[in-house]
Amino acid sequence: MGALWGSVFLQADESFPATRDDTVMAVGDQAYLDLDVFWGCYGLAAEWITPGKRPSFTCAWTQIEMEVDSREISYNGQRVFMGSEVIATETGWAIDRIDAEKVLAPLLSPSIYRATAREVKTIVLDAGHGGKDGGTANAGRKLKEKTFTIDVVKRIGGILSQQGYNVVYTRRDDTYLSLAERALVGKEAGADFFVSRHFNAAGKKTVKGVGDLCDDALASAIHLQSRSALE
């Protein structure tokens, strides 16, 4: 069975408007942006990888690939998932405005978002599972995910504390907490970041790597760029 490290990064919401109201079109109950207009704002040139199906948008430092009817895009070789699918319209293609503002714009102009981000002081570390919820398991070695998550979170917490951050834990021992209780810890601590650690499993032994979910524009942009640099 393959293994994947997994983290969920949540940062307090900030509004980063990257689009103008006069460029928005209504599709059902959602607001969409014309792709040509959006990419043009960042100087990206379009070319077809698969005619009518998969385009590529490039400049000197960025290449983004996407497909119609798909949430998945490729950003400089990294897989990124948007909240909504790319759609075809009468005039071309369009993306959800929230994805444009919260996912794509920070990737394309990270320096702007760094300048507006608030200082991170308090980080809540959440060790996934615990107590009656063991998470995934390695039956052969009789090991459970909950054991690994608490071990890694304590190690990370020690490093962050040494760097001057105020670290708060959702659990420090083998205790079961509901999702609501975990969220409450973050709220009461006034967390700037909430990081939940998991160890996922896959059906194939060849599967490996790191999977991260970032519910924040700046966190996503910095994280993707850091991973690209390390690779």
N, C-alpha and C positions, 0 to 999 in steps of 0.2 A: 504493500500500500504506500503510495506516495505521500509526501508531507509538504505542507505549505505553512510558512509563518504567516500570521495575519494580524493586522492592527486596524483599529478604527480611530481616526483622528477627528475630534470635534473641537472647533473653536467658536467662541462667542460670535454671533452673527454681526457682520458689518455690511453696510450697503455700498456696493461699488457699481454705480450705473455706468455702463459702457456703451449704451445705445441711446438714440434719440427717439422720441415718440413718433416723429414723422416718418420713421423708417419701419414702423411696426405694422404687421398685418394680422388680422384676426382669422384664425382657423378653428372653428368650433368655439370652445371656451378658452382656448390658449392663444397667447400672443407669439407670433413668429417673425423672424427677420430673414430678408432675402440674403442668401449666402454671398452673392456677388457684391452686394453693398457692404456687407460685414467684412469680408476679406479685403475689399478695396481700401478700407480704413487703415489696414495694417500693411499695405503694400505687397500682398501675397498674389502671386501669379497662378492661374489655374491651368491645369492640363489633365487630359483624360488618361487614366490607367486602363480602365475598361470603359469604352464609349457608352455614354448614357447610364452607366451603373456606378462606377467608382472613380471619382476625381482626386487629384492631388493638388494641394495648395502650398506653394513654396516661396521662400525668400532665401537670403544668404545664410540664415541661422535656423530656419524652421522648415519642417515638412510635415504637413498634416494630410492624412488620407481618411476618407469616409465613404459610406455607401448609403444609398437611399433605403428607407425602411429599416435602418439599423441604428442602434444607440452607440455602437462601438466605433471609435476612431483610433487612428494611429498617430501619435505625437512624437516625432523624432524616434520612431521605433518602439515607443512605449504604448501599451494598450490602455486606453482611457474610455470609460463608459459615461455617457451623458444621461440625463434624466429622461429625455424623450428622443424618439427616432427622428432622423432626418427625413423630411417629406418632400415630395414633388408637387409643384404648383403650376399654374398656367404659364408663369413667366420664368420658371427655373426651379431651384431648390431653396428650401428654407429650414432654419433651425429654431428651436424654442428660445425665446428671449432670455429665460432664466439660464439656460445652458450657455448662451452667448456671454452673459454677464458674469456668471458664477464659475464657469468651467474654462471657456476658451479665452476670454479677455485677460484673466490673470496669467495664463500661460504665455500669451503673446506680449504682455507688458508687465512683467513681474515687478519691475522697479517702482512703478506707480503704486502698486498695492502694498509693497513693503513700506513705502513712505507714509501710508495712511493707516497701517496696522497698529493696534495698541500694544504696549509692552506686555510681554508674557511674564507673569510673576508666579501664579498658582497653577500647578499641573496636577490633575487628578489621574491616578493610575488605577485602572480597573483590571484585576486578574480574572479572566473569563471563567465561568462555571463556578464550582465549589459546592461543598456539602453533598447533598443528594444528587446534584447535577455534575456528573463526572466529565462530561464532554466526550470527545472521541477517545478511543483507547487502543493501546497496543496489547492485544491479548497474549501474545507470545512472551512479552516481557512484563506483563501485568502492570502496565503503567497507564495512567489516565491523564488526559489533557489538563485537568484542573491542577495537577501537581506541577506541571511545567509552567503554567501561566503564573502561579504565585511565586515560583522561584525566579523567573525572569523579571517580573514586576519589581520584586524587592531589589534585585541587582540594579535595574534601571533607576529605581528610586534613590538608591545610594549615590549613584553617579550624579543625578540631577541635584540632589541636596548639596553635594560638594561644590556644585557650580553655582549655588546660591538661590536655587528655586525653592519655593514653598511647595512641598510634595504632600499630597493627601491620597490615602489609599481607600478604595471601596471595601476591601477586605485584606486582613493580614494573616488569616489562618484559613482552615478548611471549613468555611461558613457559606451557607447558601444564601444568596440575595436575589430578589426578583429584579427584573429590568427597571421597574419603577423605583425600587430602593437604590439602585446604582445611580440612576439619574438624579435622585434627590441628594445624594452625597455631593455630586458635582454642583448642583444648584446652591446648596447651603455653603459650600466652600468658596463660592464665587469664582469658579474655575475659568481660567483663560484658555486652557486646553484640557480636554478629556480624552485620554488614550486608553483604549480597551485592547488587551492582548489575548490572542487566541492562537491555537495550533490546529489548522484544518487538516482534513484527510481527503484523499482522492482514491479512486478505484484502481489506478495504474501505478506501478512501482516507479515508472519513469518520470512521474510528475514531481516537480520540486520547485522551490523558489519562494518568493515573498508576495503576498497579496495585501494591499492596503486600500482602505476606504476613507476618503477625506471629505467631510461635510463642511468645507470651507475653501474659499477661492485661493487665499494666500497659501494655506497649508498644502493644498494640492499642487500649486505651481512650484513652490520650493522643494517639495518632496520629489516630484518628477525630475526636476533639474538635478537634484542631489544624486538620485539613482542613476541618471544618465552619466554623470561625472564619474561615479564609482565604477560603472561598467566599462 
